[in-house]
Amino acid sequence: MSKRIITVFGATGVQGGSVVDALLNDAIAANTYVIRGVTRNPSSAAAEALRTRGVSTVQADLNDMSSLSAAVSGSYAIFAVTDFWGSFKELGQEKAAELETAQGVNIATAALSTLDTLQHFIFSTLPDASRITSGAVKVPHYESKAHVKEYIESQPELRAVTTFVWPGFYASNLSWDILKPVYLDTAGQYIQLQGINGDTPVYCLGDTRANFGVFIRAILTQKEKVGNGNIVFAYVEMITLGDLLQMWAQAHDVKAQYVHIEKAVYDTLWPGLGGEFVMGMEFWDWVKNKGSWMGDEGSVLNWRDLNIDVGALTSIEKAVSALLI
Ligand SMILES: NC(=O)c1ccc[n+]([C@@H]2O[C@H](COP(=O)([O-])OP(=O)(O)OC[C@H]3O[C@@H](n4cnc5c(N)ncnc54)[C@H](OP(=O)(O)O)[C@@H]3O)[C@@H](O)[C@H]2O)c1
């Protein structure tokens, strides 16, 4: 049997790179699939590194429909991710969200052009916060992705082969400017400013680069459980933001304090970005207070449903201890 083509968007990034790793690190998957990594710049060092590992690279841009149809042609499987934050700084919240939706619809349209070979369309998205909360919580970078889900669901043949994935909170977010704990001499400890309660739960993916692709590999091998617009929530453990900080502190043998400030003040410290991040966390804060919160999102599978040995994945603790302090 000739190898099946899997086209991986974002192959030079965290999610797509993790998918590539998970497929190459597994003998059966490596024998089953030929990996085609999509990049805007095939001459980048990251693209070159993919080729040295046997991944072919194809030039395409999510904003250029004709490049996308060629990139996905003949695919047995497609993993797709869009990058809200890549354009956020330049375009701001509203325009970045519009662009992300348009890019996702472009990928879905390209996937429609190869339905004759396509058995898995795996789309990285996030919960439709506004719809689930009946408008109580709005999160532009969640909803921009969820709108693509709506488009895919309007295409029955594509929906039949589609599995949506919600990537959990990356442990590496603690290295992000807005979340990185800062040492305060006068307090003799690290502080982390946050625009949301410390008891807000996050479904954390631990080391995203190490763990995310394992979920995608499990989707590819358990077709009977996925597709039909089912959702896979890729996380290893639920933890509160406050406990996550304390886990980070313990791992680095330092003291740390979680300082909750008003969202509006937080947003003046990291204009735009602070508010957008807090909106995402407000959704999970809302979830905390609900028993059954999924609304009509449909079936949401997790590591248990996919028989993933979560103990063999990189834990949150190990992931935060590897972060530079
Ligand atoms: N941080 C979290 O906790 C978290 C949790 C859930 C979801 N997310 C979502 O994850 C997404 C980012 O994924 P990531 O972390 O994998 O990103 P990343 O590591 O920054 O990589 C972005 C990838 O997207 C590709 N890309 C960007 N713009 C493109 C375009 N116009 N055409 C083709 N490819 C393009 C880049 O490829 P080239 O540069 O090679 O072209 C790169 O491989 C965001 O939308 C974010 O909302 C994040």
The ligand as an SDF file (V2000), in Angstrom:
LIG
                    3D

 48 52  0  0  0  0  0  0  0  0999 V2000
   -1.5110   29.5650   23.7990 N   0  0  0  0  0  0  0  0  0  0  0  0
   -2.5420   28.7930   24.1140 C   0  0  0  0  0  0  0  0  0  0  0  0
   -2.7240   28.4150   25.2870 O   0  0  0  0  0  0  0  0  0  0  0  0
   -3.5090   28.3480   23.0380 C   0  0  0  0  0  0  0  0  0  0  0  0
   -4.5070   27.4330   23.3760 C   0  0  0  0  0  0  0  0  0  0  0  0
   -5.4320   27.0520   22.3910 C   0  0  0  0  0  0  0  0  0  0  0  0
   -5.3290   27.5740   21.1060 C   0  0  0  0  0  0  0  0  0  0  0  0
   -4.3340   28.4530   20.8110 N   0  0  0  0  0  0  0  0  0  0  0  0
   -4.2970   28.9920   19.4270 C   0  0  0  0  0  0  0  0  0  0  0  0
   -3.1720   28.4730   18.7510 O   0  0  0  0  0  0  0  0  0  0  0  0
   -2.9880   29.2590   17.5540 C   0  0  0  0  0  0  0  0  0  0  0  0
   -1.5070   29.3430   17.2450 C   0  0  0  0  0  0  0  0  0  0  0  0
   -0.9960   28.0450   17.0080 O   0  0  0  0  0  0  0  0  0  0  0  0
    0.5350   27.7170   17.3200 P   0  0  0  0  0  0  0  0  0  0  0  0
    0.7730   27.9190   18.7830 O   0  0  0  0  0  0  0  0  0  0  0  0
    0.8550   26.4140   16.7160 O   0  0  0  0  0  0  0  0  0  0  0  0
    1.2510   28.9230   16.5280 O   0  0  0  0  0  0  0  0  0  0  0  0
    2.7960   29.2110   16.2170 P   0  0  0  0  0  0  0  0  0  0  0  0
    3.6960   28.2630   16.9350 O   0  0  0  0  0  0  0  0  0  0  0  0
    3.0090   30.6770   16.4250 O   0  0  0  0  0  0  0  0  0  0  0  0
    2.8980   28.8850   14.6640 O   0  0  0  0  0  0  0  0  0  0  0  0
    2.1050   29.5480   13.7310 C   0  0  0  0  0  0  0  0  0  0  0  0
    2.1240   28.6990   12.4610 C   0  0  0  0  0  0  0  0  0  0  0  0
    1.1510   29.1930   11.5640 O   0  0  0  0  0  0  0  0  0  0  0  0
    1.7340   29.3140   10.2750 C   0  0  0  0  0  0  0  0  0  0  0  0
    1.1020   30.4640    9.6310 N   0  0  0  0  0  0  0  0  0  0  0  0
    0.8280   31.6660   10.1930 C   0  0  0  0  0  0  0  0  0  0  0  0
    0.2190   32.4730    9.2830 N   0  0  0  0  0  0  0  0  0  0  0  0
    0.1080   31.7540    8.1360 C   0  0  0  0  0  0  0  0  0  0  0  0
   -0.4170   32.0290    6.8520 C   0  0  0  0  0  0  0  0  0  0  0  0
   -0.9440   33.2320    6.5300 N   0  0  0  0  0  0  0  0  0  0  0  0
   -0.3650   31.0460    5.9140 N   0  0  0  0  0  0  0  0  0  0  0  0
    0.1770   29.8310    6.1990 C   0  0  0  0  0  0  0  0  0  0  0  0
    0.6830   29.5010    7.4090 N   0  0  0  0  0  0  0  0  0  0  0  0
    0.6580   30.4600    8.3560 C   0  0  0  0  0  0  0  0  0  0  0  0
    3.2320   29.5250   10.5040 C   0  0  0  0  0  0  0  0  0  0  0  0
    3.9330   28.9890    9.4060 O   0  0  0  0  0  0  0  0  0  0  0  0
    5.0780   29.7680    8.5700 P   0  0  0  0  0  0  0  0  0  0  0  0
    5.5380   30.9250    9.4010 O   0  0  0  0  0  0  0  0  0  0  0  0
    6.1410   28.7250    8.3490 O   0  0  0  0  0  0  0  0  0  0  0  0
    4.4080   30.1810    7.3150 O   0  0  0  0  0  0  0  0  0  0  0  0
    3.4690   28.6960   11.7620 C   0  0  0  0  0  0  0  0  0  0  0  0
    3.8050   27.3670   11.4340 O   0  0  0  0  0  0  0  0  0  0  0  0
   -3.6200   30.6180   17.8410 C   0  0  0  0  0  0  0  0  0  0  0  0
   -4.6930   30.8500   16.9620 O   0  0  0  0  0  0  0  0  0  0  0  0
   -4.1200   30.4920   19.2980 C   0  0  0  0  0  0  0  0  0  0  0  0
   -5.3410   31.1890   19.5190 O   0  0  0  0  0  0  0  0  0  0  0  0
   -3.4100   28.8260   21.7250 C   0  0  0  0  0  0  0  0  0  0  0  0
  1  2  1  0
  2  3  2  0
  2  4  1  0
  4  5  1  0
  4 48  2  0
  5  6  2  0
  6  7  1  0
  7  8  2  0
  8  9  1  0
  8 48  1  0
  9 10  1  0
  9 46  1  0
 10 11  1  0
 11 12  1  0
 11 44  1  0
 12 13  1  0
 13 14  1  0
 14 15  2  0
 14 16  1  0
 14 17  1  0
 17 18  1  0
 18 19  2  0
 18 20  1  0
 18 21  1  0
 21 22  1  0
 22 23  1  0
 23 24  1  0
 23 42  1  0
 24 25  1  0
 25 26  1  0
 25 36  1  0
 26 27  1  0
 26 35  1  0
 27 28  2  0
 28 29  1  0
 29 30  1  0
 29 35  2  0
 30 31  1  0
 30 32  2  0
 32 33  1  0
 33 34  2  0
 34 35  1  0
 36 37  1  0
 36 42  1  0
 37 38  1  0
 38 39  2  0
 38 40  1  0
 38 41  1  0
 42 43  1  0
 44 45  1  0
 44 46  1  0
 46 47  1  0
M  CHG  2   8   1  16  -1
M  END
$$$$
